[in-house]
């Protein structure tokens, strides 16, 4: 069996998988709880996939040149934000104040909830973009697919290196 995983440009939620001459869309955001809380266990479970036509797969791999960003704006925004951060870093030590645990917990809750809201919003936009691009309805005719690396060496490396990644 000949297979290949293809990244869909400008859509982080889905991957395109080619198995022999068949194409499938792999939804990497289902189930949401495992994606956020236990990402390594998530990749050991079967994934939801939907079969699509070769023409739809080619359409997903094609990038329209009229809407592409040349990358210059990302460089400018990154440069500006790093410059501002370097100027503001010495000022951060002037504002050292004691914070109660209740207030610190509220701040952490606020930051986590805003990050999760942003993540869910981007995921919903990615799903809508793919559905509009392929003119699909909400695909409920999915099936489960096991995705694994070709060699045990890669699996062993990921399992061995994951504790060091979080430390």
Secondary structure, 3 states (H helix, E strand, C coil): CCEEEEECCCCCCEEEEEECCEEEEEECCCCHHHHHHCHHHHCCCCEEEEEECHHHHHHHHCCCCCCCCCCHHHHHHHHHHHHHHHHHHHHHHHHCCCCCHHHHHHHHHHHHHHHHHHHHHHHHHHHHHHHHHHCCCCCCCCEEECCCCCCHHHHHHHHHHHHHHHC
